[in-house]
């Protein structure tokens, strides 16, 4: 199954919104990780966004997998960049 590198860029001034919705956001991502659809996720230390690695059939499916993210529903994410990724070395 293809893997996709996903980058969230957070909306300007949305830190309070992210704080408010973080528990639901983490619950959502935790469920994706438990199911095997999300390989890893974490925020950039500068607070600008986050990196995710998902497993999906194609880019459309990868975007659909993340569409219900509570951060997206709260307009805390400005852009979502999705690119298919091919591992050469590593744990996946």
C-alpha positions as CSV (number, residue, x, y, z in Angstrom):
1,X,0.0,0.0,0.0
2,X,1.4,3.5,-0.9
3,X,2.6,5.8,1.8
4,X,2.0,9.6,1.8
5,X,3.9,12.3,3.5
6,X,1.5,14.9,4.7
7,X,2.3,18.4,6.0
8,X,-0.2,20.5,7.9
9,X,0.4,24.2,7.9
10,X,-1.5,25.8,10.8
11,X,-3.6,28.8,10.3
12,X,-2.2,32.1,11.5
13,X,-3.5,33.1,14.9
14,X,-5.2,29.7,15.5
15,X,-3.1,28.6,18.6
16,X,-6.0,29.1,20.9
17,X,-8.3,27.1,18.6
18,X,-5.7,24.3,18.4
19,X,-5.4,24.2,22.2
20,X,-9.2,23.9,22.5
21,X,-9.5,21.1,20.0
22,X,-6.2,19.3,20.7
23,X,-7.8,16.5,22.9
24,X,-10.2,15.5,20.1
25,X,-7.5,15.9,17.5
26,X,-5.2,13.6,19.4
27,X,-8.0,11.1,19.9
28,X,-8.7,11.1,16.1
29,X,-5.0,10.6,15.3
30,X,-4.6,7.9,17.9
31,X,-7.4,5.9,16.3
32,X,-5.8,6.3,12.9
33,X,-2.5,5.1,14.4
34,X,-4.2,2.1,16.1
35,X,-5.8,1.1,12.8
36,X,-2.4,1.2,11.0
37,X,-3.4,4.1,8.7
38,X,-1.2,6.6,10.4
39,X,2.5,5.6,10.8
40,X,3.7,8.7,12.6
41,X,2.7,12.3,13.4
42,X,4.2,15.2,15.3
43,X,4.2,19.0,15.3
44,X,7.1,21.1,14.1
45,X,8.8,22.7,17.1
46,X,8.3,26.2,15.7
47,X,4.5,25.8,15.9
48,X,4.0,26.3,12.2
49,X,2.4,22.9,11.5
50,X,2.9,19.1,11.7
51,X,4.2,16.2,9.7
52,X,2.3,13.0,9.2
53,X,2.9,9.7,7.3
54,X,-0.3,7.9,6.2
55,X,-1.0,4.7,4.3
56,X,-3.7,4.9,1.7
57,X,-4.6,3.7,-1.8
58,X,-4.0,7.0,-3.4
59,X,-3.7,10.8,-2.7
60,X,-7.5,11.2,-2.7
61,X,-7.9,8.4,-0.1
62,X,-5.1,10.0,2.0
63,X,-6.9,13.3,2.0
64,X,-10.2,11.7,2.8
65,X,-8.6,9.8,5.7
66,X,-7.5,13.1,7.3
67,X,-10.6,15.2,6.4
68,X,-12.5,14.5,9.6
69,X,-9.5,15.8,11.7
70,X,-11.0,18.1,14.4
71,X,-8.3,20.7,13.6
72,X,-9.7,20.8,10.0
73,X,-13.3,21.2,11.2
74,X,-12.1,24.1,13.5
75,X,-10.3,25.8,10.7
76,X,-7.0,25.5,12.5
77,X,-5.2,24.1,9.4
78,X,-4.5,26.5,6.6
79,X,-3.0,24.1,4.1
80,X,-2.6,20.3,3.7
81,X,0.2,19.1,1.4
82,X,0.1,15.5,0.4
83,X,2.9,13.7,-1.6
84,X,3.4,10.0,-2.2
85,X,6.6,8.9,-0.5
86,X,8.8,5.9,-1.2
87,X,11.0,4.6,1.5
88,X,14.5,3.4,0.7
89,X,15.8,2.7,4.3
90,X,13.9,2.8,7.5
91,X,11.4,1.2,9.8
92,X,8.4,1.1,7.5
